[in-house]
Amino acid sequence: MNNLPTINELFYDQQPIHIFEYDGKTTFLAQEVAGILGIKDAAASLRESKTLEKGVDYETITPNLLPVNENFSFTSAKHVSILYLSGFFLFVLRSNKPIAVPFTR
């Protein structure tokens, strides 16, 4: 049996958002969510945020902790930012990008 978490995808405007479990919590890749919102550097945006709290709303992990399949691989990255469910909503809701309103719906 495979013990790796299942990777699910949802799409917004044909852009994938991978959803998986990390440490027993539903998580999203911050870079994918940021890309939809037009934010170039998700990690910098998270670090500079006054509303998102590391360890509660998001985490920075090494890619080897992520589940891997043929469409989902981050072998070249040293660190990957993931958003927990609360962080996902806070990240989107604090955005001043016009896309944030329909994206939250």
A tleap script that builds the chain and sets N, CA, C and O, in Angstrom:
source leaprc.protein.ff14SB
mol = sequence {
  NMET ASN ASN LEU PRO THR ILE ASN GLU LEU
  PHE TYR ASP GLN GLN PRO ILE HIE ILE PHE
  GLU TYR ASP GLY LYS THR THR PHE LEU ALA
  GLN GLU VAL ALA GLY ILE LEU GLY ILE LYS
  ASP ALA ALA ALA SER LEU ARG GLU SER LYS
  THR LEU GLU LYS GLY VAL ASP TYR GLU THR
  ILE THR PRO ASN LEU LEU PRO VAL ASN GLU
  ASN PHE SER PHE THR SER ALA LYS HIE VAL
  SER ILE LEU TYR LEU SER GLY PHE PHE LEU
  PHE VAL LEU ARG SER ASN LYS PRO ILE ALA
  VAL PRO PHE THR CARG
}
set mol.1.N position { 0.831 -1.193 0.000 }
set mol.1.CA position { 0.000 0.000 0.000 }
set mol.1.C position { 0.864 1.240 0.000 }
set mol.1.O position { 1.946 1.259 0.586 }
set mol.2.N position { 0.384 2.264 -0.654 }
set mol.2.CA position { 1.082 3.533 -0.731 }
set mol.2.C position { 0.634 4.420 0.429 }
set mol.2.O position { -0.564 4.645 0.607 }
set mol.3.N position { 1.581 4.926 1.220 }
set mol.3.CA position { 1.251 5.770 2.365 }
set mol.3.C position { 1.256 7.256 2.037 }
set mol.3.O position { 0.963 8.079 2.904 }
set mol.4.N position { 1.586 7.613 0.795 }
set mol.4.CA position { 1.620 9.024 0.430 }
set mol.4.C position { 0.211 9.595 0.403 }
set mol.4.O position { -0.739 8.900 0.042 }
set mol.5.N position { 0.074 10.867 0.786 }
set mol.5.CA position { -1.234 11.503 0.741 }
set mol.5.C position { -1.754 11.599 -0.693 }
set mol.5.O position { -0.978 11.639 -1.648 }
set mol.6.N position { -3.046 11.633 -0.821 }
set mol.6.CA position { -3.670 11.801 -2.122 }
set mol.6.C position { -3.593 13.260 -2.536 }
set mol.6.O position { -3.774 14.168 -1.724 }
set mol.7.N position { -3.322 13.462 -3.812 }
set mol.7.CA position { -3.298 14.810 -4.361 }
set mol.7.C position { -4.591 15.012 -5.133 }
set mol.7.O position { -4.922 14.221 -6.016 }
set mol.8.N position { -5.305 16.048 -4.810 }
set mol.8.CA position { -6.502 16.416 -5.552 }
set mol.8.C position { -6.243 17.742 -6.239 }
set mol.8.O position { -5.377 18.511 -5.822 }
set mol.9.N position { -6.988 18.000 -7.278 }
set mol.9.CA position { -6.846 19.260 -7.985 }
set mol.9.C position { -8.198 19.929 -8.108 }
set mol.9.O position { -9.221 19.269 -8.289 }
set mol.10.N position { -8.190 21.229 -8.009 }
set mol.10.CA position { -9.320 22.008 -8.453 }
set mol.10.C position { -8.746 23.029 -9.414 }
set mol.10.O position { -7.554 23.333 -9.375 }
set mol.11.N position { -9.581 23.547 -10.261 }
set mol.11.CA position { -9.109 24.484 -11.272 }
set mol.11.C position { -9.847 25.794 -11.145 }
set mol.11.O position { -11.053 25.824 -10.904 }
set mol.12.N position { -9.113 26.874 -11.308 }
set mol.12.CA position { -9.717 28.194 -11.411 }
set mol.12.C position { -9.212 28.795 -12.711 }
set mol.12.O position { -8.011 29.010 -12.875 }
set mol.13.N position { -10.114 29.063 -13.626 }
set mol.13.CA position { -9.752 29.628 -14.922 }
set mol.13.C position { -8.658 28.792 -15.588 }
set mol.13.O position { -7.692 29.330 -16.127 }
set mol.14.N position { -8.823 27.488 -15.543 }
set mol.14.CA position { -7.931 26.493 -16.136 }
set mol.14.C position { -6.554 26.421 -15.472 }
set mol.14.O position { -5.657 25.766 -16.001 }
set mol.15.N position { -6.374 27.069 -14.348 }
set mol.15.CA position { -5.116 26.964 -13.604 }
set mol.15.C position { -5.323 26.003 -12.438 }
set mol.15.O position { -6.273 26.157 -11.671 }
set mol.16.N position { -4.442 25.011 -12.298 }
set mol.16.CA position { -4.645 24.021 -11.233 }
set mol.16.C position { -4.238 24.545 -9.861 }
set mol.16.O position { -3.316 25.349 -9.722 }
set mol.17.N position { -4.945 24.069 -8.875 }
set mol.17.CA position { -4.562 24.268 -7.479 }
set mol.17.C position { -4.550 22.877 -6.863 }
set mol.17.O position { -5.591 22.230 -6.741 }
set mol.18.N position { -3.368 22.427 -6.480 }
set mol.18.CA position { -3.245 21.099 -5.885 }
set mol.18.C position { -3.601 21.163 -4.406 }
set mol.18.O position { -3.176 22.066 -3.686 }
set mol.19.N position { -4.378 20.202 -3.975 }
set mol.19.CA position { -4.829 20.126 -2.588 }
set mol.19.C position { -4.374 18.771 -2.051 }
set mol.19.O position { -4.572 17.739 -2.691 }
set mol.20.N position { -3.769 18.790 -0.879 }
set mol.20.CA position { -3.297 17.544 -0.285 }
set mol.20.C position { -3.234 17.710 1.217 }
set mol.20.O position { -3.386 18.817 1.733 }
set mol.21.N position { -3.014 16.624 1.913 }
set mol.21.CA position { -2.875 16.676 3.366 }
set mol.21.C position { -1.413 16.764 3.751 }
set mol.21.O position { -0.567 16.050 3.213 }
set mol.22.N position { -1.132 17.645 4.682 }
set mol.22.CA position { 0.207 17.745 5.262 }
set mol.22.C position { 0.017 17.862 6.765 }
set mol.22.O position { -0.704 18.742 7.236 }
set mol.23.N position { 0.644 17.002 7.502 }
set mol.23.CA position { 0.542 17.009 8.956 }
set mol.23.C position { -0.923 16.936 9.411 }
set mol.23.O position { -1.310 17.541 10.411 }
set mol.24.N position { -1.719 16.183 8.656 }
set mol.24.CA position { -3.124 15.999 9.000 }
set mol.24.C position { -4.035 17.165 8.655 }
set mol.24.O position { -5.204 17.171 9.040 }
set mol.25.N position { -3.512 18.158 7.930 }
set mol.25.CA position { -4.303 19.340 7.585 }
set mol.25.C position { -4.407 19.484 6.073 }
set mol.25.O position { -3.483 19.128 5.341 }
set mol.26.N position { -5.531 20.006 5.612 }
set mol.26.CA position { -5.712 20.303 4.199 }
set mol.26.C position { -4.799 21.466 3.829 }
set mol.26.O position { -4.789 22.493 4.507 }
set mol.27.N position { -4.029 21.305 2.751 }
set mol.27.CA position { -3.089 22.351 2.348 }
set mol.27.C position { -3.172 22.621 0.853 }
set mol.27.O position { -3.644 21.799 0.067 }
set mol.28.N position { -2.697 23.797 0.497 }
set mol.28.CA position { -2.661 24.278 -0.874 }
set mol.28.C position { -1.257 24.805 -1.140 }
set mol.28.O position { -0.588 25.272 -0.218 }
set mol.29.N position { -0.811 24.736 -2.368 }
set mol.29.CA position { 0.488 25.317 -2.715 }
set mol.29.C position { 0.330 26.825 -2.860 }
set mol.29.O position { -0.453 27.299 -3.684 }
set mol.30.N position { 1.063 27.560 -2.072 }
set mol.30.CA position { 0.945 29.016 -2.063 }
set mol.30.C position { 1.272 29.620 -3.428 }
set mol.30.O position { 0.631 30.585 -3.844 }
set mol.31.N position { 2.252 29.069 -4.122 }
set mol.31.CA position { 2.652 29.626 -5.411 }
set mol.31.C position { 1.528 29.519 -6.447 }
set mol.31.O position { 1.365 30.411 -7.279 }
set mol.32.N position { 0.764 28.443 -6.398 }
set mol.32.CA position { -0.354 28.300 -7.333 }
set mol.32.C position { -1.454 29.314 -7.029 }
set mol.32.O position { -2.002 29.925 -7.946 }
set mol.33.N position { -1.776 29.493 -5.766 }
set mol.33.CA position { -2.800 30.465 -5.373 }
set mol.33.C position { -2.313 31.875 -5.706 }
set mol.33.O position { -3.077 32.691 -6.222 }
set mol.34.N position { -1.062 32.157 -5.417 }
set mol.34.CA position { -0.487 33.474 -5.717 }
set mol.34.C position { -0.516 33.745 -7.214 }
set mol.34.O position { -0.805 34.864 -7.639 }
set mol.35.N position { -0.218 32.729 -8.014 }
set mol.35.CA position { -0.230 32.906 -9.460 }
set mol.35.C position { -1.590 33.333 -9.977 }
set mol.35.O position { -1.673 34.175 -10.871 }
set mol.36.N position { -2.645 32.771 -9.437 }
set mol.36.CA position { -4.003 33.143 -9.836 }
set mol.36.C position { -4.292 34.582 -9.433 }
set mol.36.O position { -4.976 35.311 -10.151 }
set mol.37.N position { -3.770 34.984 -8.286 }
set mol.37.CA position { -3.997 36.345 -7.794 }
set mol.37.C position { -3.048 37.371 -8.413 }
set mol.37.O position { -3.173 38.568 -8.153 }
set mol.38.N position { -2.102 36.908 -9.230 }
set mol.38.CA position { -1.154 37.830 -9.856 }
set mol.38.C position { -0.016 38.234 -8.947 }
set mol.38.O position { 0.624 39.260 -9.183 }
set mol.39.N position { 0.254 37.458 -7.915 }
set mol.39.CA position { 1.356 37.732 -6.987 }
set mol.39.C position { 2.551 36.914 -7.446 }
set mol.39.O position { 2.473 35.688 -7.530 }
set mol.40.N position { 3.656 37.587 -7.744 }
set mol.40.CA position { 4.820 36.902 -8.306 }
set mol.40.C position { 5.588 36.071 -7.288 }
set mol.40.O position { 6.054 34.982 -7.621 }
set mol.41.N position { 5.729 36.544 -6.077 }
set mol.41.CA position { 6.536 35.845 -5.071 }
set mol.41.C position { 5.677 35.538 -3.845 }
set mol.41.O position { 5.522 36.366 -2.948 }
set mol.42.N position { 5.131 34.336 -3.835 }
set mol.42.CA position { 4.237 33.931 -2.744 }
set mol.42.C position { 4.956 33.941 -1.404 }
set mol.42.O position { 4.404 34.400 -0.404 }
set mol.43.N position { 6.191 33.433 -1.378 }
set mol.43.CA position { 6.934 33.353 -0.114 }
set mol.43.C position { 7.167 34.739 0.480 }
set mol.43.O position { 6.998 34.933 1.684 }
set mol.44.N position { 7.551 35.695 -0.347 }
set mol.44.CA position { 7.776 37.061 0.139 }
set mol.44.C position { 6.474 37.681 0.626 }
set mol.44.O position { 6.454 38.377 1.641 }
set mol.45.N position { 5.398 37.432 -0.092 }
set mol.45.CA position { 4.102 37.964 0.310 }
set mol.45.C position { 3.679 37.400 1.665 }
set mol.45.O position { 3.129 38.124 2.494 }
set mol.46.N position { 3.933 36.122 1.891 }
set mol.46.CA position { 3.597 35.508 3.170 }
set mol.46.C position { 4.466 36.068 4.297 }
set mol.46.O position { 3.965 36.382 5.377 }
set mol.47.N position { 5.764 36.189 4.041 }
set mol.47.CA position { 6.677 36.719 5.077 }
set mol.47.C position { 6.313 38.141 5.479 }
set mol.47.O position { 6.420 38.501 6.651 }
set mol.48.N position { 5.886 38.948 4.521 }
set mol.48.CA position { 5.578 40.357 4.772 }
set mol.48.C position { 4.165 40.574 5.305 }
set mol.48.O position { 3.818 41.686 5.704 }
set mol.49.N position { 3.361 39.536 5.316 }
set mol.49.CA position { 1.974 39.663 5.736 }
set mol.49.C position { 1.861 39.953 7.225 }
set mol.49.O position { 2.596 39.401 8.045 }
set mol.50.N position { 0.929 40.825 7.549 }
set mol.50.CA position { 0.637 41.113 8.956 }
set mol.50.C position { -0.576 40.317 9.433 }
set mol.50.O position { -0.916 40.346 10.616 }
set mol.51.N position { -1.231 39.603 8.507 }
set mol.51.CA position { -2.425 38.850 8.878 }
set mol.51.C position { -2.202 37.339 8.905 }
set mol.51.O position { -2.897 36.627 9.629 }
set mol.52.N position { -1.250 36.847 8.131 }
set mol.52.CA position { -0.987 35.414 8.102 }
set mol.52.C position { 0.148 35.059 9.040 }
set mol.52.O position { 1.184 35.723 9.058 }
set mol.53.N position { -0.053 34.013 9.817 }
set mol.53.CA position { 0.930 33.613 10.822 }
set mol.53.C position { 1.560 32.271 10.451 }
set mol.53.O position { 0.869 31.275 10.238 }
set mol.54.N position { 2.896 32.278 10.381 }
set mol.54.CA position { 3.613 31.053 10.056 }
set mol.54.C position { 3.357 30.007 11.140 }
set mol.54.O position { 3.359 30.328 12.328 }
set mol.55.N position { 3.141 28.780 10.737 }
set mol.55.CA position { 2.853 27.699 11.673 }
set mol.55.C position { 1.377 27.552 11.974 }
set mol.55.O position { 0.937 26.498 12.434 }
set mol.56.N position { 0.612 28.588 11.720 }
set mol.56.CA position { -0.834 28.544 11.943 }
set mol.56.C position { -1.570 28.575 10.604 }
set mol.56.O position { -2.419 27.727 10.329 }
set mol.57.N position { -1.232 29.566 9.778 }
set mol.57.CA position { -1.895 29.753 8.491 }
set mol.57.C position { -1.085 29.212 7.312 }
set mol.57.O position { -1.653 28.862 6.278 }
set mol.58.N position { 0.218 29.144 7.462 }
set mol.58.CA position { 1.066 28.632 6.389 }
set mol.58.C position { 2.345 28.048 6.972 }
set mol.58.O position { 2.658 28.222 8.150 }
set mol.59.N position { 3.064 27.358 6.114 }
set mol.59.CA position { 4.330 26.752 6.513 }
set mol.59.C position { 5.256 26.749 5.308 }
set mol.59.O position { 4.800 26.742 4.165 }
set mol.60.N position { 6.542 26.753 5.565 }
set mol.60.CA position { 7.548 26.590 4.521 }
set mol.60.C position { 8.222 25.254 4.773 }
set mol.60.O position { 8.761 25.013 5.853 }
set mol.61.N position { 8.189 24.384 3.765 }
set mol.61.CA position { 8.711 23.027 3.924 }
set mol.61.C position { 9.640 22.690 2.760 }
set mol.61.O position { 9.672 23.397 1.752 }
set mol.62.N position { 10.383 21.620 2.909 }
set mol.62.CA position { 11.207 21.145 1.803 }
set mol.62.C position { 10.331 20.318 0.861 }
set mol.62.O position { 9.390 19.662 1.309 }
set mol.63.N position { 10.631 20.343 -0.425 }
set mol.63.CA position { 9.774 19.651 -1.399 }
set mol.63.C position { 9.684 18.146 -1.190 }
set mol.63.O position { 8.703 17.531 -1.609 }
set mol.64.N position { 10.674 17.539 -0.557 }
set mol.64.CA position { 10.604 16.098 -0.361 }
set mol.64.C position { 9.484 15.693 0.605 }
set mol.64.O position { 9.168 14.507 0.710 }
set mol.65.N position { 8.888 16.640 1.301 }
set mol.65.CA position { 7.758 16.356 2.190 }
set mol.65.C position { 6.415 16.394 1.455 }
set mol.65.O position { 5.379 16.033 2.014 }
set mol.66.N position { 6.450 16.838 0.195 }
set mol.66.CA position { 5.229 16.908 -0.597 }
set mol.66.C position { 4.958 15.576 -1.279 }
set mol.66.O position { 5.892 14.857 -1.633 }
set mol.67.N position { 3.695 15.244 -1.464 }
set mol.67.CA position { 3.389 14.067 -2.280 }
set mol.67.C position { 3.811 14.352 -3.719 }
set mol.67.O position { 3.791 15.503 -4.157 }
set mol.68.N position { 4.186 13.329 -4.437 }
set mol.68.CA position { 4.674 13.507 -5.809 }
set mol.68.C position { 3.893 12.599 -6.746 }
set mol.68.O position { 3.633 11.437 -6.436 }
set mol.69.N position { 3.529 13.143 -7.883 }
set mol.69.CA position { 3.030 12.336 -8.999 }
set mol.69.C position { 3.556 12.949 -10.281 }
set mol.69.O position { 4.317 13.915 -10.233 }
set mol.70.N position { 3.174 12.417 -11.407 }
set mol.70.CA position { 3.767 12.872 -12.661 }
set mol.70.C position { 3.467 14.333 -12.997 }
set mol.70.O position { 4.218 14.947 -13.755 }
set mol.71.N position { 2.398 14.900 -12.458 }
set mol.71.CA position { 2.032 16.286 -12.749 }
set mol.71.C position { 2.361 17.243 -11.604 }
set mol.71.O position { 1.989 18.416 -11.648 }
set mol.72.N position { 3.044 16.755 -10.596 }
set mol.72.CA position { 3.193 17.533 -9.370 }
set mol.72.C position { 4.558 17.246 -8.781 }
set mol.72.O position { 4.720 16.297 -8.013 }
set mol.73.N position { 5.538 18.059 -9.135 }
set mol.73.CA position { 6.894 17.809 -8.663 }
set mol.73.C position { 7.636 19.126 -8.462 }
set mol.73.O position { 7.555 20.018 -9.306 }
set mol.74.N position { 8.349 19.251 -7.363 }
set mol.74.CA position { 9.104 20.456 -7.049 }
set mol.74.C position { 10.545 20.105 -6.709 }
set mol.74.O position { 11.098 20.607 -5.731 }
set mol.75.N position { 11.134 19.262 -7.498 }
set mol.75.CA position { 12.482 18.786 -7.191 }
set mol.75.C position { 13.535 19.881 -7.279 }
set mol.75.O position { 14.575 19.769 -6.629 }
set mol.76.N position { 13.308 20.935 -8.057 }
set mol.76.CA position { 14.313 21.987 -8.208 }
set mol.76.C position { 14.216 23.061 -7.123 }
set mol.76.O position { 15.168 23.818 -6.932 }
set mol.77.N position { 13.108 23.146 -6.419 }
set mol.77.CA position { 12.934 24.152 -5.374 }
set mol.77.C position { 13.569 23.681 -4.066 }
set mol.77.O position { 13.529 22.494 -3.743 }
set mol.78.N position { 14.154 24.618 -3.317 }
set mol.78.CA position { 14.727 24.266 -2.008 }
set mol.78.C position { 13.664 24.285 -0.914 }
set mol.78.O position { 13.716 23.489 0.023 }
set mol.79.N position { 12.704 25.195 -1.038 }
set mol.79.CA position { 11.610 25.305 -0.083 }
set mol.79.C position { 10.323 25.613 -0.832 }
set mol.79.O position { 10.336 26.236 -1.893 }
set mol.80.N position { 9.227 25.171 -0.266 }
set mol.80.CA position { 7.910 25.388 -0.847 }
set mol.80.C position { 7.003 25.921 0.258 }
set mol.80.O position { 6.999 25.404 1.376 }
set mol.81.N position { 6.242 26.949 -0.064 }
set mol.81.CA position { 5.276 27.479 0.898 }
set mol.81.C position { 3.933 26.817 0.666 }
set mol.81.O position { 3.449 26.724 -0.462 }
set mol.82.N position { 3.346 26.361 1.755 }
set mol.82.CA position { 2.017 25.767 1.690 }
set mol.82.C position { 1.076 26.581 2.565 }
set mol.82.O position { 1.482 27.142 3.583 }
set mol.83.N position { -0.166 26.638 2.160 }
set mol.83.CA position { -1.199 27.343 2.916 }
set mol.83.C position { -2.131 26.328 3.551 }
set mol.83.O position { -2.645 25.436 2.876 }
set mol.84.N position { -2.346 26.468 4.842 }
set mol.84.CA position { -3.399 25.690 5.478 }
set mol.84.C position { -4.723 26.343 5.102 }
set mol.84.O position { -4.728 27.422 4.510 }
set mol.85.N position { -5.827 25.718 5.428 }
set mol.85.CA position { -7.131 26.228 5.025 }
set mol.85.C position { -7.343 27.674 5.466 }
set mol.85.O position { -7.790 28.501 4.671 }
set mol.86.N position { -7.028 27.988 6.720 }
set mol.86.CA position { -7.191 29.375 7.190 }
set mol.86.C position { -6.306 30.324 6.401 }
set mol.86.O position { -6.719 31.437 6.074 }
set mol.87.N position { -5.089 29.888 6.095 }
set mol.87.CA position { -4.163 30.718 5.324 }
set mol.87.C position { -4.624 30.929 3.903 }
set mol.87.O position { -4.439 32.005 3.333 }
set mol.88.N position { -5.227 29.898 3.328 }
set mol.88.CA position { -5.760 30.029 1.972 }
set mol.88.C position { -6.768 31.166 1.910 }
set mol.88.O position { -6.679 32.040 1.047 }
set mol.89.N position { -7.727 31.150 2.828 }
set mol.89.CA position { -8.762 32.183 2.815 }
set mol.89.C position { -8.188 33.557 3.163 }
set mol.89.O position { -8.552 34.549 2.531 }
set mol.90.N position { -7.313 33.633 4.139 }
set mol.90.CA position { -6.706 34.919 4.479 }
set mol.90.C position { -5.872 35.467 3.326 }
set mol.90.O position { -5.914 36.666 3.048 }
set mol.91.N position { -5.123 34.611 2.661 }
set mol.91.CA position { -4.281 35.023 1.537 }
set mol.91.C position { -5.130 35.615 0.417 }
set mol.91.O position { -4.784 36.650 -0.152 }
set mol.92.N position { -6.240 34.955 0.104 }
set mol.92.CA position { -7.112 35.438 -0.962 }
set mol.92.C position { -7.866 36.686 -0.521 }
set mol.92.O position { -7.942 37.660 -1.269 }
set mol.93.N position { -8.420 36.664 0.678 }
set mol.93.CA position { -9.244 37.788 1.132 }
set mol.93.C position { -8.457 39.082 1.331 }
set mol.93.O position { -9.015 40.169 1.174 }
set mol.94.N position { -7.181 38.987 1.671 }
set mol.94.CA position { -6.398 40.207 1.875 }
set mol.94.C position { -5.888 40.787 0.568 }
set mol.94.O position { -5.350 41.894 0.546 }
set mol.95.N position { -6.054 40.047 -0.522 }
set mol.95.CA position { -5.590 40.514 -1.826 }
set mol.95.C position { -6.443 41.684 -2.308 }
set mol.95.O position { -7.663 41.686 -2.139 }
set mol.96.N position { -5.798 42.667 -2.902 }
set mol.96.CA position { -6.534 43.787 -3.487 }
set mol.96.C position { -6.674 43.609 -4.998 }
set mol.96.O position { -7.077 44.533 -5.704 }
set mol.97.N position { -6.345 42.433 -5.480 }
set mol.97.CA position { -6.451 42.144 -6.909 }
set mol.97.C position { -7.924 41.935 -7.268 }
set mol.97.O position { -8.662 41.317 -6.500 }
set mol.98.N position { -8.352 42.432 -8.401 }
set mol.98.CA position { -9.757 42.261 -8.800 }
set mol.98.C position { -10.190 40.804 -8.889 }
set mol.98.O position { -11.363 40.500 -8.673 }
set mol.99.N position { -9.285 39.910 -9.198 }
set mol.99.CA position { -9.608 38.491 -9.340 }
set mol.99.C position { -9.968 37.857 -7.996 }
set mol.99.O position { -10.599 36.800 -7.974 }
set mol.100.N position { -9.587 38.469 -6.886 }
set mol.100.CA position { -9.803 37.879 -5.561 }
set mol.100.C position { -11.288 37.686 -5.249 }
set mol.100.O position { -11.659 36.702 -4.609 }
set mol.101.N position { -12.132 38.603 -5.688 }
set mol.101.CA position { -13.559 38.498 -5.367 }
set mol.101.C position { -14.192 37.282 -6.048 }
set mol.101.O position { -14.800 36.463 -5.359 }
set mol.102.N position { -14.076 37.129 -7.375 }
set mol.102.CA position { -14.676 35.915 -7.950 }
set mol.102.C position { -13.955 34.637 -7.533 }
set mol.102.O position { -14.570 33.572 -7.469 }
set mol.103.N position { -12.670 34.734 -7.253 }
set mol.103.CA position { -11.911 33.557 -6.832 }
set mol.103.C position { -12.431 33.032 -5.497 }
set mol.103.O position { -12.513 31.816 -5.322 }
set mol.104.N position { -12.781 33.891 -4.559 }
set mol.104.CA position { -13.295 33.450 -3.262 }
set mol.104.C position { -14.688 32.822 -3.411 }
set mol.104.O position { -15.066 31.952 -2.627 }
set mol.105.N position { -15.426 33.254 -4.390 }
set mol.105.CA position { -16.758 32.688 -4.607 }
set mol.105.C position { -16.662 31.330 -5.227 }
set mol.105.O position { -17.686 30.696 -5.485 }
savepdb mol mol.pdb
quit
